[in-house]
Amino acid sequence: MTTVGEALAKGRASLQKDSEHPARDAVLLLAHVLDKPSEYPYLHPETALSDGQEQEYLRLVERRRAGEPVAYLRGYQEFMGMRFLVDRRVLIPRPETEILVGAALAVLGRQDGEVRIADAGCGSGAIGLSLARLLSKAWVALTDSSLDALEVARGNAASLGVMDRVRFFHGDLLRPLLDAGLSSQFDVLVSNPPYIPAEEMDELPQDVRCFEPGLALDGGPGGLAVIERIAAEAPAMLRPGGTLYVEIGDGQGNACRGIFLRAGTWRDFGLLADYSGRQRVFTARTRSAGSRGDRLADQGG
């Protein structure tokens, strides 16, 4: 029989030319087949695999060699210390997006009473459902134009035990919330919109380009089309002084500030970097009506 250590070495060697992280991918897939924590293969290399386990592992390794992401092969991805179900209907949550969740938590965690959060274009629900799980007094509305994505998000809400404090809306970005009569109802809006410039889509890594949903990635020419819509539409959904947290691409910070300035209803712009020092989250707050002083301050006047 093949041992765990032998299988791990074989998987690592098979992935050497086809994966950016062959050792990591090999151990994550093997631990998944064994239904054990990721450190188990290193701690128990002498354990024998059954024939079924070995064959399943080799099949997953071959699919990874063809470019299929590990998260889709396992059917889940860790995010904010939680496990989110994912498949090809939704984007895979990235560690960088945790920056956005952490920033929102830092503000919302200091508030008393119920907080209302909108997650626009929720995908798997990683952002909005993480906030619902970590904030016991949060009520979260999640929107997506894809019924398939909403089905995945509902499954995650059920597994996280937050179904009683979330509601799902099918439709384009913020439109379903407006149609539901929820104008001016939210304290915070969060979103990880498509922001990859259309002209760069063909340059994405194979596992992203060929497997993850293109509509959730392609932000149009320059990558800012959906962000422009958020800047224009979000003030109607937020309460006065409400805050927005939106994920962006590196180098898009100045362009986002210009977009939100031109919208004329935003102030207190901020930019947060990810773990690699890249621009990752743009933040802004809705201004009070008639606040000319705020407008002049934002414009440097």
C-alpha positions in Angstrom: 0.0 0.0 0.0 1.1 3.6 -0.7 1.8 5.6 2.4 0.8 9.2 3.0 4.4 10.3 2.7 4.9 8.5 -0.6 1.6 9.9 -2.0 2.6 13.4 -0.9 6.0 13.2 -2.6 4.4 11.8 -5.8 1.8 14.6 -5.9 4.4 17.3 -5.3 6.5 16.0 -8.1 3.6 15.8 -10.5 2.6 19.4 -9.8 6.2 20.8 -10.0 5.8 22.2 -13.5 2.1 23.0 -13.4 1.5 24.8 -10.1 3.0 27.9 -8.6 2.8 26.2 -5.2 3.2 22.5 -5.8 4.0 21.5 -2.2 1.1 23.5 -0.8 -1.4 22.2 -3.4 -0.2 18.6 -2.9 -0.7 18.6 0.9 -4.0 20.5 0.8 -5.5 18.0 -1.7 -4.1 15.0 0.2 -5.5 16.3 3.5 -8.8 16.8 1.9 -8.9 13.2 0.6 -8.0 12.0 4.1 -10.5 14.4 5.7 -7.8 15.6 8.0 -6.2 19.0 8.9 -3.6 20.2 6.5 -0.7 19.4 8.8 -1.7 15.7 9.1 0.2 14.5 6.0 3.4 15.9 7.5 2.8 14.5 10.9 1.8 11.0 9.8 3.7 10.1 6.7 3.7 6.4 7.6 -0.1 6.1 7.4 -1.3 3.8 4.6 -3.8 5.1 2.1 -6.6 2.9 0.9 -6.8 2.2 -2.8 -9.8 4.4 -3.1 -8.0 7.3 -1.3 -5.0 7.0 -3.5 -7.0 7.0 -6.7 -9.1 10.0 -5.6 -5.9 11.9 -4.7 -4.3 11.1 -8.1 -7.4 12.3 -9.9 -7.4 15.6 -8.0 -3.7 16.1 -8.7 -4.4 15.6 -12.4 -7.2 18.1 -12.4 -4.9 20.6 -10.6 -2.3 20.0 -13.2 -4.9 21.0 -15.8 -5.3 24.3 -13.9 -8.4 23.8 -11.8 -8.1 25.7 -8.5 -7.6 23.8 -5.3 -10.6 25.5 -3.7 -12.9 24.2 -6.4 -11.3 20.7 -6.1 -12.0 20.7 -2.4 -15.3 22.5 -2.7 -14.4 25.1 0.0 -12.1 27.9 0.9 -11.0 29.3 4.3 -11.8 33.0 4.8 -11.8 34.9 8.1 -11.3 31.7 10.0 -14.4 30.2 8.5 -15.0 27.7 5.7 -17.0 28.9 2.7 -18.4 26.5 0.1 -17.2 27.5 -3.4 -17.4 26.1 -6.9 -17.2 27.5 -10.4 -20.4 29.6 -9.9 -18.5 32.0 -7.7 -15.1 33.7 -7.2 -12.7 32.1 -4.7 -12.4 34.4 -1.6 -8.8 35.7 -1.3 -6.9 36.6 1.8 -6.6 40.1 0.6 -10.3 40.6 0.9 -10.0 40.0 4.6 -8.6 43.5 4.7 -12.0 44.9 3.8 -13.8 42.8 6.3 -11.4 43.8 9.1 -11.8 47.5 8.3 -15.6 47.3 8.5 -15.4 45.3 11.7 -13.1 47.9 13.3 -15.9 50.5 12.8 -19.0 48.4 13.3 -17.7 46.6 16.3 -17.8 49.9 18.3 -21.5 50.6 17.6 -24.3 49.8 19.9 -27.5 48.3 18.6 -28.3 46.8 15.3 -26.2 47.6 12.2 -27.5 47.2 8.7 -25.0 46.1 6.0 -25.4 45.7 2.3 -23.1 43.4 0.3 -23.4 44.3 -3.4 -22.4 41.5 -5.8 -21.9 39.1 -2.9 -20.8 36.0 -4.8 -20.2 33.3 -2.2 -21.2 35.7 0.5 -17.7 35.7 2.0 -17.8 39.4 2.9 -21.3 39.9 4.1 -21.7 36.6 5.8 -18.4 37.0 7.7 -19.7 40.3 9.0 -23.0 38.7 10.0 -21.2 35.8 11.8 -18.8 38.1 13.6 -21.3 40.9 14.5 -24.2 39.4 16.5 -26.3 42.6 16.0 -25.8 42.8 12.2 -28.5 42.5 9.6 -27.1 41.9 6.2 -28.7 42.2 2.7 -26.8 40.4 0.0 -27.3 41.0 -3.8 -26.1 39.3 -6.9 -27.2 39.2 -10.5 -26.4 35.5 -10.6 -29.0 33.1 -9.2 -26.3 30.4 -9.1 -24.1 32.6 -6.9 -27.0 33.3 -4.5 -27.6 29.6 -4.2 -24.0 29.2 -3.1 -24.3 32.1 -0.7 -27.5 30.7 0.9 -25.7 27.4 1.5 -22.9 29.3 3.3 -25.4 31.3 5.3 -27.0 28.1 6.5 -23.7 26.4 7.4 -22.6 29.5 9.3 -25.9 29.7 11.3 -26.8 33.3 10.2 -29.9 32.7 8.1 -32.1 34.5 10.5 -30.1 37.8 10.1 -29.5 37.8 6.3 -31.7 38.3 3.3 -30.8 37.7 -0.4 -31.8 39.8 -3.4 -31.5 38.8 -7.0 -30.6 41.7 -9.3 -28.0 44.0 -10.6 -25.8 45.5 -8.0 -27.9 47.9 -5.8 -31.1 47.9 -7.9 -32.9 45.1 -6.1 -32.5 46.9 -2.8 -34.0 50.1 -4.3 -36.8 48.0 -5.7 -37.4 46.5 -2.3 -37.9 49.9 -0.8 -34.7 49.9 1.2 -33.4 53.3 0.4 -31.4 55.0 3.2 -31.5 51.9 5.3 -27.9 50.8 5.5 -25.0 51.9 7.8 -22.4 50.2 5.7 -22.1 49.1 2.1 -19.4 46.5 1.2 -18.5 45.2 -2.2 -15.9 43.3 -4.1 -16.9 44.3 -7.6 -15.3 43.3 -10.9 -12.3 45.6 -11.2 -9.9 43.8 -13.6 -9.5 46.0 -16.7 -11.0 44.3 -19.7 -7.8 44.7 -21.6 -6.0 42.6 -19.0 -8.4 39.7 -18.7 -6.3 37.6 -21.1 -3.2 38.1 -18.9 -4.8 36.5 -15.8 -3.3 33.2 -14.5 -4.8 30.2 -16.2 -6.6 28.9 -13.1 -8.4 32.3 -12.8 -8.9 33.0 -16.4 -10.3 29.6 -17.4 -12.2 28.5 -14.2 -13.5 31.5 -12.3 -16.6 33.4 -13.5 -15.5 36.1 -15.9 -18.5 38.4 -15.2 -17.2 38.7 -11.6 -13.8 39.8 -12.8 -14.2 42.0 -15.8 -14.5 45.6 -14.8 -14.7 46.9 -18.3 -12.2 49.3 -20.0 -9.8 50.5 -17.2 -11.6 48.2 -14.7 -13.7 51.0 -13.1 -17.1 50.7 -14.7 -18.8 49.0 -11.8 -17.1 51.1 -9.2 -18.4 54.2 -11.0 -21.9 52.8 -10.7 -21.4 52.2 -7.0 -20.3 55.8 -6.5 -23.4 57.0 -8.2 -26.0 54.5 -6.7 -24.7 53.9 -3.2 -25.6 57.2 -1.5 -29.3 56.5 -2.0 -29.0 53.3 0.0 -26.9 54.6 2.8 -28.0 56.5 5.9 -26.4 60.0 6.3 -22.8 59.4 7.3 -22.9 55.9 6.0 -19.6 54.2 5.0 -18.6 52.3 1.9 -15.8 49.7 1.7 -15.0 48.6 -1.9 -12.2 46.3 -3.0 -10.1 47.8 -5.9 -7.1 46.8 -8.0 -3.6 48.1 -7.2 -3.1 51.5 -8.7 -6.8 52.4 -8.9 -6.9 54.5 -5.7 -6.4 57.9 -7.3 -8.9 57.1 -10.1 -11.5 56.0 -7.5 -11.0 59.2 -5.5 -11.7 61.2 -8.6 -14.8 59.1 -9.4 -16.2 59.6 -5.9 -15.4 63.3 -5.8 -17.2 63.8 -9.1 -20.2 62.0 -7.7 -20.5 65.0 -5.2 -22.0 63.1 -2.2 -18.9 61.6 -0.6 -16.2 62.6 1.8 -13.5 61.1 4.1 -11.8 59.1 1.5 -9.4 56.4 2.6 -7.1 53.8 1.0 -6.0 50.5 2.6 -3.1 48.3 1.5 -3.1 44.6 1.5 -0.4 42.3 3.0 1.9 42.9 0.0 1.5 46.7 0.3 -0.7 46.9 -2.8 -3.8 49.2 -2.9 -6.7 47.0 -2.0 -9.6 48.8 -0.3 -11.1 52.2 -1.1 -13.3 53.7 1.6 -15.6 56.8 1.7 -18.4 58.2 3.7 -21.6 60.0 2.6 -21.6 63.6 3.4 -24.5 65.5 5.2 -26.8 67.4 2.9 -25.6 70.9 2.1 -22.2 70.4 3.7 -20.2 72.9 1.6 -17.3 72.8 4.0 -16.8 69.1 3.6 -16.9 69.5 -0.2 -14.2 72.2 -0.1 -12.0 70.1 2.3 -12.2 67.1 0.1 -11.2 69.1 -2.9 -8.3 70.7 -1.0 -10.0 74.1 -0.8 
